[in-house]
Amino acid sequence: MTDPHTWDEPTWRGKVEAVRAGRNLLPDTWPNGARCAVALSFDSDHETNELRDGGASTARLSWGEYGTRRGIPRIRKVLDRFGMKASFFVPAVSALLHPDEQRELADEGHEIGLHGWIHELNTGLDVTTERDLMLRAADTLEKISGIRPVGMRTPSWDYSPNTLTLAREMGLLYDSSLFSDDDPYEIVQNGDPTGIVELPVEWIRDDAVYFMMNRFGAQRPYTPPTDVLDIFTREFEGAYAEGGLFLLTMHPHVIGYRSRIFILRDLLHQIAAKGDCWVATHAQIAQYCAQQAGMTPKGPK
């Protein structure tokens, strides 16, 4: 690879334009006069974080197992308390390890979305392999949950040069892996509107960055749970003030601990207390935004 400072303009401009934010899809109004939309998501990585890296650490595999044994039940209890539905992005291997979990969540009205095969990094894959894993993952989630996924979140929010093309081939309604805005927008590929809704993410609105650590490295981030609640609350209040979208990403093996689950509980209490927030799955929000913008609704082919 040549040094970036030697690139000509078509090269560096082509990298920038390959995947870009298109028109803003924030609707003029949310359903039933809601002030803002709330999209709660949980990345059910479970054991796949360690399996992706070779599965050498039994301890880290057990950490992933905590997510399904303790994290998911606590999350479901909080969601049930407020009658709110969420989106669970599930690697296919996680679904195969814990099929009853996915069936029960789907039966309760939650969404099961694509999150790779084994939480692989797409940028390390050739296009043939990436296509195979995406299709197999979709087939697996459909077989287990009974519903074909209509949206994806790439593992680790990692996009290869082929990811968007493959999502278009699959006819996906939405993606939730990119960062270009706070509110929904249409993804543009090399200047071509794709018809795919982006529900943008942000590390600020992700529980992992505040609590994760690397036992064998220098990574020791730890933010007091009360401070994390304050950050999430401020993000929500900002979305509410602007009439926009508040999208939160959490992980069962991170948020599901006794000392942290209150973050979700207290935040949902504040959202419910507003009385005019539309809490919906990612698929429901993407579909509504697409319809309001006059886009042709997408779905699996």
Buried (B, 14 or more C-beta within 10 A) or exposed (E): EEEEEEEEEEEEEEEEEBBBBBEBBBBEEBEEEBBBBBBBBBBBBBBBBBBBEEBEEEEBBEBBBBBBBBBBEBBBEBBEEBEBBBBBBBBBBBBBBBBEBBBBBBEEEBBBBBBBBBBBEBBEBEBEBBBBBBBEBBEBBBEBBEEBBBBBBBBBBBBBEBBBBBBBEBBBBBBBBBEEBBBBBBBBBEEEEBBBBBBBBBEEBBBBBBBBEEEEEEEEEEEEBEEBBEBBBEBBBEBBEBBBBBBBBBBBBBBBBEEBBBBBBBBBEBBBEBEEBBBBBBBBBBBBBBEBBEBEEBEEE
